[in-house]
Structures are given as C-alpha cells and as structure tokens.
Amino acid sequence: MDAARGISQGVRTKTKRRWDDYLLKSGRKHREFWIEYLKSPKDILYVMGVGFDPRMCVGIRSVLESGGGGMRDCMLIRFAEGPNSASGDLSPEVEKNEEEFRRTTEGRATLRERRIRMEDDDGHRTGSAESAAIFKSISELRGYTDIILDISSLPSGVYLPLLGKILSLLDGCRGGAPNLHVLATENPATDGSIRKSGLQDRASILHGFPGRLGTVADEDSTTVWIPVLGEGQQAQLERISDMVNPKEICPVIPSPSRNPRRGDDLLLEYRNVFTSHIEPRNVIYAAESNPFELYRQIQDAVDHYRKALKPLGNPRFVLSALSSKLMSIGVFLAAYETMSHGDDVGIVHVDATGYSWSKSETSHGDEVFSMWIYGECYRP
C-alpha cells in the first residue's frame, strides 16, 4: 500500500487555502492553550449535546476549569430519536451524564436548552434540517467573543449542519463576529464500543450540502465519491454507493494511525464493497488525528479531478464521513470550502434511529482536541 500514494501524494496546489494555516491543540496542549487564552476576559457560548456518551462532560469541564473572566453560557441540545429507538435503553447513562454536567457547571455557567426531533410524525428524518435552524441570525451570536461547539456527544447528522450554519452566519457578518472553536473528545475504544442500530433503508443528503444529487441537469456528470473509512460500516457504504453510483471512488485511509495496520485492515474489510471501482493509486492517506490534513488531502483530490475531467464537464464530488468525529470535521472543512468556490459537492450519509453501547469494551484514554475554525487567528 505504501507505494500507491496516488492522489494524496501527487497533487499540490499553489493557491492559498482557507485552512492551510490552522490551530489544533490536543491533550495537555489543549489545556495549556485554554488556560493561556482565557487569561483575558472572554464571553463564551458553549454548545453541546445531551446524550449517553461517557465523554459528554470532558470538554466543558476542561474549559471551565481553565479559569478566566467573562460570561459562560451553555446551550444544551436535546435530540429525540423516536419512541422505538434503541438509545432508549441508555436512559440511565444519560441521567448519569446530566448529573455530572450539573455538578460541573453549577455556579459557573448559565444554562439554556434547545430540542430537536430526529424524525417527524410520518417517520421522515428531520434532525439535520432542525439542527441547522437552531441559530437563525448572527444577532444570536454577536454578544459573545467565542463560540465553542462540542461535538463529543452529538451525532454527525446534528453537528455537521449546525457547524455549517454557524460558520455561514459568521462568514456573512461584516464585523464583530465571534471566534469559532470545535471541541471533540476522542477515544478509539469508546468509538469502537458504540454502534449504530436501526439504519435507514436509504442513504440521505446532509442538510446544507446537497451537491445537486438527483437533479436532471446533472445526470450525466461524472461523480467522484470520497468516503472516509471506519470499521463496521459495510451496510452504510453499500447504501451510499447505490445512491451515488460513482464513476470514481477515492477511499480515505487513516495513516498514520495508532494501529499501523488499520488502513490495510479497512481495505480488506471492504474488498467486496469496492470490487472493481477502486484503483490503488486512488487511495488517499490522511492522519487520523488531524482533520486539517484530511481537509488538505481531499482538496488535493478535488483539484486533481477538476482538472483531469474538465474536458467532460464539471465533475460532481460526494463526501462521506464514516469514521471518527475528528475526521468528520476534515470532511466538513473540505466540503464547505469546495462549495464556496462554486464546485458541486455533497455530503451523503446513512442515518440511524438509535445506538447501542457495550460499556465493557470502553477503556480510559480520553483526549480532547480543540480546533479553531474561524476568527482572530486567521486575520492578517
């Protein structure tokens, strides 16, 4: 595999990209960053989800314990997955996390809540659109110096459209916009112990990233699919492939990875999904712990195909985040910037009606990653 670096090694653009320079801190450096950053007063809106994930309170605890003056407002997002969701069995874990949250924020933060439904009364998936509607105007954000979106206890169908809406509001602001940070608490053992259940029969388009999929005008477009691979996603991959019908597939393999053989294992796991669609030179390699590197690798692939397929018309790009939350942010950044340049790009995923959690498989080793997405550090 190492000899077949293909797109991920062969294409580099001289054009300055939005997140070529970035700020990413993790572990001890994450904590040091926030202690130093909060030495001057900051008015913070902390947005996070309520759920069973044991990492729910890790991020907010680290920020609140970093000290500093200014407002500390916390918006809790509650999402209902429906009465038949498997997640209902995890209600005791949700209650446990809420108790920990109250202890963590007592006397330190002002609380408010937003509720969203993941599906309507007819069974249609609505969570993605409702998430994007949590904030409707920049006036709801102007009173803060910093917005922190903690995705540790939120599903991708919620945090990706929400992040897209916040960033678009900030981009449209003429002045006085707050900084935007994304926090994610990573733990491979915990990720491996949480599994989706009740998958939707069909793949769906993420709200805000339609990519003109299914339109008559683009039926003849060459579709390039870039899925970021994670374990146990065969059913999702098959349903996305059926919907997208790609002409080219560029799977993203985590490398380097904590497990040096992870990339080879993933390609072996999905050998029956890709069959003749994939060529070794199309494999993209990106570090599993750096979403900004993944962003650059996807952008390189987009540049490559845009030039190579130009004689056939404008290609269509479809991205799928089937791995960790951290890597899904890399997918988001690539899609957001690609759309801002007028390219045709969509994000396609498969919703789940609930989750199961094998607590016995969870181990210690939580690591908080802090990503500065918008604001002062990007201004000249």
C-alpha positions as CSV (number, residue, x, y, z in Angstrom):
1,M,0.0,0.0,0.0
2,D,2.8,2.5,0.8
3,A,3.9,2.6,-2.8
4,A,0.4,3.6,-4.0
5,R,0.1,7.1,-2.6
6,G,-1.5,8.4,-5.8
7,I,-3.7,11.4,-5.3
8,S,-2.8,12.1,-1.7
9,Q,0.9,12.5,-2.6
10,G,0.9,13.6,-6.2
11,V,-1.1,16.8,-6.3
12,R,-0.3,20.1,-4.6
13,T,-1.8,23.4,-5.3
14,K,0.0,26.8,-5.0
15,T,-3.3,28.5,-4.3
16,K,-3.6,29.7,-0.7
17,R,-6.4,27.7,1.0
18,R,-8.5,28.9,3.9
19,W,-7.2,26.4,6.5
20,D,-3.7,25.9,5.2
21,D,-2.6,27.5,8.4
22,Y,-4.6,26.3,11.4
23,L,-4.7,26.0,15.1
24,L,-5.1,22.4,16.5
25,K,-4.4,21.5,20.1
26,S,-4.9,18.2,21.9
27,G,-4.2,16.6,25.2
28,R,-2.0,18.6,27.5
29,K,-1.5,21.3,24.9
30,H,-5.3,21.7,24.7
31,R,-5.5,22.5,28.3
32,E,-2.4,24.8,28.2
33,F,-4.0,26.7,25.2
34,W,-7.3,27.4,27.0
35,I,-5.5,28.5,30.3
36,E,-3.4,31.0,28.3
37,Y,-6.3,32.1,26.0
38,L,-8.7,32.8,28.9
39,K,-6.3,35.0,30.8
40,S,-8.0,37.9,29.1
41,P,-11.8,38.0,29.7
42,K,-13.9,36.1,27.1
43,D,-17.7,35.8,26.8
44,I,-18.3,32.2,25.7
45,L,-21.3,30.4,24.3
46,Y,-20.7,26.7,24.8
47,V,-22.9,24.5,22.6
48,M,-23.1,20.8,23.4
49,G,-25.4,17.7,23.3
50,V,-27.1,15.7,26.0
51,G,-26.5,12.0,25.5
52,F,-25.3,8.7,26.8
53,D,-21.7,9.1,25.5
54,P,-19.4,9.0,28.6
55,R,-17.3,11.8,27.1
56,M,-20.1,14.3,27.2
57,C,-18.7,16.5,30.0
58,V,-15.0,16.1,29.4
59,G,-14.7,19.2,27.1
60,I,-16.8,21.6,29.1
61,R,-15.0,20.6,32.3
62,S,-11.6,21.4,30.8
63,V,-12.7,24.8,29.6
64,L,-14.5,25.8,32.8
65,E,-11.5,24.7,34.9
66,S,-9.2,26.8,32.7
67,G,-10.5,29.9,34.6
68,G,-10.7,33.4,33.2
69,G,-13.4,36.1,33.4
70,G,-16.4,36.8,31.3
71,M,-19.8,35.2,30.5
72,R,-20.1,31.4,30.4
73,D,-23.3,30.5,28.7
74,C,-24.1,26.9,27.8
75,M,-26.7,25.7,25.3
76,L,-27.7,22.1,25.7
77,I,-29.1,20.4,22.6
78,R,-31.5,17.5,23.3
79,F,-32.4,15.3,20.4
80,A,-35.3,12.8,20.4
81,E,-34.7,9.8,18.2
82,G,-38.3,8.5,18.4
83,P,-40.1,6.0,20.8
84,N,-38.7,2.9,19.1
85,S,-35.0,4.0,19.2
86,A,-32.5,1.6,20.7
87,S,-31.0,4.5,22.5
88,G,-33.9,4.4,25.0
89,D,-32.2,1.6,26.8
90,L,-29.4,4.0,27.6
91,S,-31.5,6.4,29.6
92,P,-29.7,5.6,32.9
93,E,-26.4,6.7,31.2
94,V,-28.0,9.9,30.0
95,E,-29.2,10.7,33.5
96,K,-25.7,9.9,34.9
97,N,-24.1,12.4,32.4
98,E,-26.7,15.0,33.3
99,E,-25.9,14.7,37.0
100,E,-22.2,15.1,36.2
101,F,-23.0,18.1,33.9
102,R,-24.9,19.9,36.7
103,R,-22.0,19.4,39.1
104,T,-19.5,20.6,36.6
105,T,-21.5,23.8,35.6
106,E,-23.1,24.7,39.0
107,G,-22.2,28.3,39.8
108,R,-20.0,28.5,36.7
109,A,-22.4,28.8,33.7
110,T,-25.8,30.0,32.7
111,L,-27.9,27.2,31.0
112,R,-30.4,27.1,28.3
113,E,-31.8,24.3,26.1
114,R,-32.9,23.6,22.5
115,R,-34.8,20.5,21.5
116,I,-34.8,18.9,18.0
117,R,-36.6,15.9,16.6
118,M,-34.6,13.5,14.5
119,E,-37.8,12.4,12.7
120,D,-41.3,13.8,12.3
121,D,-44.6,12.0,12.9
122,D,-44.5,10.5,9.5
123,G,-41.1,8.9,10.0
124,H,-39.2,11.4,7.8
125,R,-35.7,12.3,9.0
126,T,-35.8,16.0,10.2
127,G,-32.8,16.2,12.6
128,S,-30.4,17.6,10.0
129,A,-32.7,20.5,9.0
130,E,-33.8,21.2,12.6
131,S,-30.1,21.4,13.7
132,A,-29.3,23.9,11.0
133,A,-32.2,26.0,12.3
134,I,-31.0,26.3,15.9
135,F,-29.4,29.6,15.1
136,K,-31.3,31.8,12.6
137,S,-29.3,35.0,12.5
138,I,-26.0,36.5,13.5
139,S,-27.7,38.6,16.2
140,E,-28.0,35.4,18.3
141,L,-24.1,35.2,18.4
142,R,-23.0,38.8,18.4
143,G,-22.9,39.1,22.2
144,Y,-20.1,36.6,22.5
145,T,-16.4,36.7,21.9
146,D,-16.2,33.0,21.3
147,I,-18.5,30.1,20.3
148,I,-17.4,26.6,21.2
149,L,-19.2,23.7,19.6
150,D,-18.5,20.5,21.5
151,I,-19.4,17.6,19.2
152,S,-18.4,14.8,21.7
153,S,-22.0,13.8,22.5
154,L,-23.7,14.8,19.2
155,P,-24.4,12.6,16.1
156,S,-22.9,13.8,12.8
157,G,-26.4,14.5,11.4
158,V,-26.7,17.2,14.1
159,Y,-23.3,18.7,14.5
160,L,-22.3,19.0,10.8
161,P,-25.3,21.0,9.6
162,L,-25.2,23.1,12.8
163,L,-21.5,23.8,12.3
164,G,-22.2,24.8,8.7
165,K,-25.0,27.2,9.7
166,I,-22.8,28.9,12.4
167,L,-19.9,29.3,10.1
168,S,-22.0,30.7,7.3
169,L,-23.5,33.2,9.7
170,L,-20.0,34.3,10.8
171,D,-18.8,34.5,7.2
172,G,-21.7,36.7,6.3
173,C,-21.0,39.1,9.2
174,R,-19.4,42.4,8.3
175,G,-17.7,42.9,11.6
176,G,-17.8,42.0,15.3
177,A,-18.1,38.2,14.7
178,P,-17.0,35.9,17.5
179,N,-14.3,33.3,17.2
180,L,-15.5,29.7,16.5
181,H,-13.9,26.6,18.0
182,V,-14.8,23.0,17.7
183,L,-14.0,20.5,20.6
184,A,-14.1,16.8,20.2
185,T,-13.1,14.2,22.9
186,E,-11.6,11.2,21.2
187,N,-11.2,7.7,22.5
188,P,-10.9,4.9,19.9
189,A,-12.0,2.3,22.5
190,T,-15.2,4.2,23.2
191,D,-15.8,4.8,19.5
192,G,-15.5,1.0,18.9
193,S,-18.0,0.2,21.7
194,I,-20.8,2.5,20.3
195,R,-22.7,1.1,17.4
196,K,-25.5,2.4,15.2
197,S,-28.7,0.4,15.2
198,G,-31.8,0.7,13.0
199,L,-30.1,2.0,9.9
200,Q,-32.3,3.8,7.4
201,D,-33.0,1.8,4.3
202,R,-31.6,4.5,2.0
203,A,-28.7,7.0,2.2
204,S,-29.6,10.6,2.6
205,I,-28.1,14.0,1.8
206,L,-26.9,16.1,4.7
207,H,-28.8,19.4,5.0
208,G,-26.7,22.3,3.6
209,F,-24.6,20.0,1.4
210,P,-26.9,18.8,-1.4
211,G,-24.4,18.6,-4.3
212,R,-27.3,18.7,-6.7
213,L,-27.7,15.0,-6.3
214,G,-30.6,13.5,-8.1
215,T,-31.2,16.6,-10.4
216,V,-31.9,16.0,-14.0
217,A,-29.3,18.6,-15.1
218,D,-26.5,16.6,-13.5
219,E,-27.5,13.1,-14.5
220,D,-24.6,12.9,-16.9
221,S,-22.0,14.4,-14.5
222,T,-19.0,12.3,-13.6
223,T,-19.4,11.6,-9.9
224,V,-16.3,11.2,-7.7
225,W,-17.0,9.6,-4.3
226,I,-14.6,10.2,-1.4
227,P,-15.6,8.1,1.6
228,V,-13.6,8.3,4.9
229,L,-13.4,4.7,6.1
230,G,-14.1,3.4,9.6
231,E,-14.7,0.0,10.9
232,G,-18.1,-1.7,10.8
233,Q,-19.6,0.5,8.0
234,Q,-20.3,-2.0,5.2
235,A,-24.1,-1.5,5.2
236,Q,-23.7,2.3,5.1
237,L,-21.1,2.1,2.3
238,E,-23.3,-0.1,0.2
239,R,-26.4,2.1,0.6
240,I,-24.4,5.3,-0.2
241,S,-22.8,3.6,-3.2
242,D,-26.3,2.6,-4.5
243,M,-27.5,6.2,-4.2
244,V,-24.4,7.9,-5.6
245,N,-23.5,5.5,-8.4
246,P,-19.9,6.8,-8.6
247,K,-17.7,6.7,-11.6
248,E,-14.6,7.1,-9.4
249,I,-14.0,6.1,-5.7
250,C,-11.2,7.6,-3.6
251,P,-11.4,5.9,-0.2
252,V,-9.6,7.7,2.6
253,I,-7.5,5.5,4.8
254,P,-6.3,6.7,8.3
255,S,-2.5,6.8,8.1
256,P,-0.6,7.4,10.3
257,S,-2.8,5.7,12.8
258,R,-2.5,4.4,16.4
259,N,-2.8,0.9,14.8
260,P,-0.2,0.8,12.0
261,R,-2.2,-2.0,10.2
262,R,-5.6,-0.2,10.4
263,G,-5.5,1.0,6.8
264,D,-4.8,-2.4,5.4
265,D,-7.4,-3.9,7.6
266,L,-10.0,-1.5,6.4
267,L,-9.3,-2.1,2.7
268,L,-9.5,-5.9,3.4
269,E,-12.8,-5.4,5.3
270,Y,-14.4,-3.6,2.4
271,R,-12.9,-5.5,-0.5
272,N,-16.4,-6.8,-1.5
273,V,-17.9,-3.3,-1.4
274,F,-15.5,-1.6,-3.8
275,T,-14.5,-4.6,-6.0
276,S,-13.6,-3.1,-9.5
277,H,-14.4,0.5,-8.6
278,I,-11.2,1.3,-6.8
279,E,-7.6,1.5,-8.0
280,P,-4.6,1.6,-5.7
281,R,-3.5,5.0,-6.9
282,N,-6.8,6.5,-5.9
283,V,-6.4,5.7,-2.2
284,I,-6.0,8.8,0.0
285,Y,-3.9,8.6,3.2
286,A,-4.6,11.1,6.0
287,A,-3.6,11.2,9.7
288,E,-6.5,10.1,11.8
289,S,-5.7,12.7,14.5
290,N,-5.5,15.8,12.2
291,P,-8.7,16.9,10.5
292,F,-6.8,19.8,8.8
293,E,-4.6,17.3,7.0
294,L,-7.6,15.3,5.8
295,Y,-9.1,18.6,4.6
296,R,-6.0,19.3,2.5
297,Q,-5.9,15.7,1.1
298,I,-9.5,15.9,0.0
299,Q,-8.9,19.3,-1.5
300,D,-5.9,17.9,-3.5
301,A,-8.2,15.1,-4.8
302,V,-10.8,17.7,-5.8
303,D,-8.2,19.8,-7.7
304,H,-6.9,16.7,-9.4
305,Y,-10.3,15.5,-10.7
306,R,-11.4,19.0,-11.6
307,K,-8.5,19.4,-14.0
308,A,-8.5,15.8,-15.2
309,L,-12.2,15.7,-16.0
310,K,-12.6,19.2,-17.3
311,P,-13.0,18.1,-21.0
312,L,-16.0,16.0,-19.9
313,G,-17.7,18.9,-18.0
314,N,-17.8,19.8,-14.3
315,P,-17.5,16.7,-12.1
316,R,-19.6,16.2,-9.0
317,F,-18.0,15.4,-5.7
318,V,-19.6,13.3,-2.9
319,L,-18.1,13.0,0.5
320,S,-19.0,10.6,3.3
321,A,-17.7,10.7,6.9
322,L,-17.8,7.1,8.1
323,S,-15.0,7.3,10.7
324,S,-14.3,9.4,13.8
325,K,-15.8,12.7,14.7
326,L,-12.4,14.2,14.3
327,M,-12.1,13.1,10.7
328,S,-15.6,14.2,10.0
329,I,-14.5,17.7,10.7
330,G,-11.9,17.4,8.0
331,V,-14.7,16.2,5.6
332,F,-16.8,19.3,6.6
333,L,-14.0,21.7,6.0
334,A,-13.3,20.3,2.6
335,A,-16.9,20.4,1.6
336,Y,-17.5,23.9,2.9
337,E,-14.6,25.4,1.1
338,T,-15.3,23.4,-2.1
339,M,-18.8,24.7,-2.1
340,S,-17.6,28.3,-1.5
341,H,-15.6,28.0,-4.8
342,G,-18.7,27.1,-6.7
343,D,-17.9,23.4,-7.1
344,D,-20.6,20.7,-6.9
345,V,-20.1,18.8,-3.7
346,G,-22.5,17.0,-1.4
347,I,-22.2,15.0,1.9
348,V,-24.1,11.8,1.9
349,H,-24.6,9.5,5.0
350,V,-27.0,6.9,6.4
351,D,-29.0,7.9,9.4
352,A,-29.5,5.6,12.4
353,T,-32.6,5.5,14.6
354,G,-30.5,4.8,17.7
355,Y,-27.3,3.5,19.2
356,S,-26.1,0.6,21.4
357,W,-23.2,0.8,23.7
358,S,-21.0,-2.1,25.0
359,K,-19.7,-0.5,28.2
360,S,-17.4,-3.4,28.9
361,E,-15.4,-2.5,25.8
362,T,-14.7,1.0,26.9
363,S,-11.3,1.9,28.3
364,H,-9.6,5.0,29.7
365,G,-7.7,7.3,27.3
366,D,-10.0,10.3,26.6
367,E,-8.1,13.0,24.7
368,V,-9.7,16.4,24.0
369,F,-9.0,18.1,20.6
370,S,-9.5,21.8,20.1
371,M,-9.9,23.2,16.6
372,W,-10.0,26.9,16.0
373,I,-12.2,27.2,12.8
374,Y,-12.9,31.0,12.5
375,G,-11.7,34.3,13.9
376,E,-8.7,36.2,15.2
377,C,-6.0,33.6,14.4
378,Y,-6.9,33.8,10.7
379,R,-6.9,37.5,10.3
380,P,-3.8,39.3,8.8
